[in-house]
């Protein structure tokens, strides 16, 4: 009985889809009078191409491609740098090197890019600091960030601010790190800064303050849009573990 009913259910769902999405009304007649062939044609012409154009499908395709050949972007960036040697290509190459954990090479590329007109470019300096921190050189990263701000006092970057707080923490300058995290906890576009703040508070024995930060974060996340909770799931789970 199920196999007898199923084609009619699919036919009805496709007709509803035509109406709801504002497709050409001729599809309704095609689906009514040629149910199987019309349904396959509708899927091939209208639905499948739309799925492949969606951001989700595109992200999935990029993720699959990256999983199959994780070094492709790095090779491409290296080739571009060899051919052009310009700052933009060198920056992309440095970013890819850092993503692959090749921090010394990334640092070298950033230093080569930080010359001439780009000697104090804030984005290049931030990239250099990230590579230094990734290598384990927290003092070097902090020095680079201090120089970045000195040379570019109007530059604002939540990523750079969080990196600065993390560098201070790694150096053992807990008081200053807590102050930076405190500011970031309510201004950073994501849950990471608040969670790191709560983690450091808890590590210092200030459990009540840590609980307050976590409770406020989770309450805000509860009423936030679903896409925010999905994007921040790892950090929100870390926050839950602090309760």
C-alpha positions in Angstrom: 0.0 0.0 0.0 2.8 2.4 0.9 4.5 1.9 -2.5 1.1 2.6 -4.2 0.6 5.9 -2.3 4.2 7.2 -2.3 4.2 8.4 -5.9 1.1 10.5 -5.3 2.5 12.0 -2.1 5.7 13.0 -4.0 3.6 14.4 -6.8 1.6 16.5 -4.3 4.7 17.7 -2.5 6.2 18.8 -5.8 3.1 20.7 -6.8 3.0 22.4 -3.5 6.7 23.4 -4.0 5.9 24.9 -7.4 3.1 27.0 -5.9 5.1 28.1 -2.7 8.3 29.0 -4.6 6.5 30.8 -7.4 7.7 28.6 -10.2 6.2 28.6 -13.7 2.6 27.3 -13.3 3.0 25.0 -16.3 5.0 22.7 -14.0 1.7 21.9 -12.2 0.2 20.5 -15.4 3.3 18.6 -16.2 3.3 17.0 -12.8 -0.4 16.2 -13.0 -0.4 14.5 -16.4 3.2 13.1 -16.5 3.8 12.3 -12.8 7.0 10.3 -13.0 8.7 11.9 -15.9 7.5 15.3 -14.9 8.7 14.9 -11.4 12.2 13.8 -12.5 12.3 16.8 -15.0 11.2 19.2 -12.2 13.9 17.9 -9.9 16.6 18.1 -12.7 15.6 21.6 -13.9 14.5 23.4 -10.8 15.5 21.8 -7.5 18.9 20.2 -8.1 20.6 23.2 -9.7 19.2 25.4 -6.8 20.7 23.0 -4.3 24.1 23.3 -5.9 23.9 27.1 -6.0 23.1 27.3 -2.2 25.7 28.4 0.2 25.4 25.1 2.2 26.0 23.0 -0.9 28.9 25.2 -2.0 30.5 25.0 1.5 30.0 21.2 1.4 31.7 21.0 -2.0 34.6 23.1 -0.8 34.9 21.0 2.3 34.9 17.8 0.3 37.5 19.2 -2.1 39.7 20.3 0.8 39.4 16.9 2.5 40.4 15.1 -0.7 43.4 17.4 -1.4 44.3 19.4 1.7 47.4 20.9 0.2 45.8 22.3 -3.0 45.3 25.8 -1.6 48.9 25.9 -0.3 50.3 24.8 -3.6 48.3 27.3 -5.5 49.3 30.1 -3.1 53.0 29.1 -3.4 52.7 29.1 -7.2 51.1 32.5 -7.2 53.9 33.9 -5.0 56.6 32.5 -7.2 55.0 34.0 -10.3 53.9 37.4 -9.0 55.9 38.0 -5.9 53.4 40.7 -4.9 52.3 41.5 -1.3 48.8 40.1 -1.8 50.0 36.7 -3.0 52.7 36.5 -0.4 50.1 37.3 2.3 47.8 34.5 1.0 50.8 32.1 1.0 51.7 33.1 4.6 48.1 32.5 5.7 48.1 29.0 4.1 51.5 28.1 5.7 50.2 29.1 9.1 47.0 27.0 8.6 49.3 24.0 7.9 51.3 24.7 11.0 54.4 25.8 9.1 54.8 28.9 11.3 58.5 29.7 10.7 57.9 29.8 7.0 54.8 31.9 7.5 56.7 34.3 9.6 59.4 34.6 6.9 56.7 35.4 4.2 55.1 38.0 6.4 58.5 39.7 7.1 59.2 39.7 3.4 55.8 41.4 2.7 56.3 44.0 5.5 58.6 46.2 3.4 58.3 49.5 1.5 54.8 50.9 1.5 53.6 47.9 3.4 56.2 48.1 6.2 53.6 48.8 8.9 50.5 47.3 7.2 48.1 46.4 10.1 46.7 43.2 8.5 50.2 41.9 7.7 51.4 42.7 11.2 48.4 40.9 12.6 49.1 37.9 10.5 52.7 37.9 11.7 51.6 38.1 15.3 49.2 35.1 14.7 52.0 33.1 13.2 54.3 34.0 16.1 51.7 33.0 18.6 50.9 29.7 16.7 54.7 28.9 16.9 54.6 29.4 20.7 56.2 32.8 20.8 53.7 34.7 22.9 56.1 37.5 23.8 57.0 38.0 20.1 53.3 38.1 19.2 52.6 40.7 21.9 55.5 42.9 20.8 54.3 42.8 17.2 50.8 43.7 18.3 52.1 46.6 20.5 54.0 47.9 17.4 50.9 47.4 15.2 48.9 49.7 17.5 51.7 52.2 17.8 52.0 52.4 14.1 48.2 52.2 13.3 46.4 53.7 16.3 43.0 53.7 14.5 43.1 50.1 13.6 40.5 47.9 15.2 40.3 44.1 15.1 38.4 41.9 17.6 40.7 39.0 16.4 43.8 41.0 17.2 42.4 42.1 20.5 41.7 38.5 21.5 45.1 37.5 20.4 46.6 40.2 22.6 44.7 38.9 25.6 45.8 35.3 24.9 49.5 36.4 24.5 49.3 38.2 27.9 47.9 35.1 29.5 50.5 32.9 27.9 53.2 35.2 29.2 51.8 35.0 32.7 50.6 38.6 32.9 47.3 37.4 34.4 46.0 40.8 35.7 46.3 42.5 32.3 45.0 39.4 30.5 41.9 39.4 32.7 41.3 43.1 32.0 41.5 42.5 28.2 39.2 39.5 28.4 36.7 41.5 30.5 36.4 44.1 27.8 36.2 41.4 25.1 33.6 39.3 26.9 30.8 41.7 25.9 32.2 43.1 22.6 33.7 40.1 20.8 31.5 38.8 18.0 31.3 35.3 19.3 31.5 33.2 22.4 35.2 32.5 22.5 36.4 35.6 24.4 33.8 35.2 27.2 34.6 31.5 27.6 38.3 32.2 27.8 37.6 35.0 30.3 35.5 32.6 32.5 38.2 29.8 32.2 40.9 32.2 33.4 38.8 33.5 36.2 38.1 29.9 37.3 41.8 29.0 37.1 42.4 31.9 39.5 39.9 30.6 42.0 37.3 33.3 41.2 34.6 30.8 40.5 31.6 33.0 41.3 32.8 35.6 38.8 33.4 32.8 36.2 29.9 31.5 36.8 28.3 34.9 36.3 30.2 35.3 32.9 29.1 31.9 31.7 25.5 32.3 32.8 25.1 35.6 31.0 26.7 34.1 27.9 24.4 31.1 27.8 21.4 33.2 28.4 22.3 35.5 25.5 22.9 32.4 23.3 19.5 31.0 24.3 17.7 33.9 22.7 20.2 34.3 19.8 19.4 33.1 16.3 19.9 29.4 15.5 22.8 30.1 13.1 24.7 31.8 16.0 24.3 28.8 18.3 25.4 26.5 15.5 28.5 28.6 14.6 29.4 28.9 18.3 28.6 25.3 19.4 32.1 24.4 20.4 32.5 27.4 22.7 29.0 27.1 24.1 29.7 23.5 25.0 32.9 24.6 26.7 30.8 27.2 28.6 28.4 24.5 29.7 31.2 22.5 31.2 32.2 25.4 33.4 28.8 25.4 35.2 
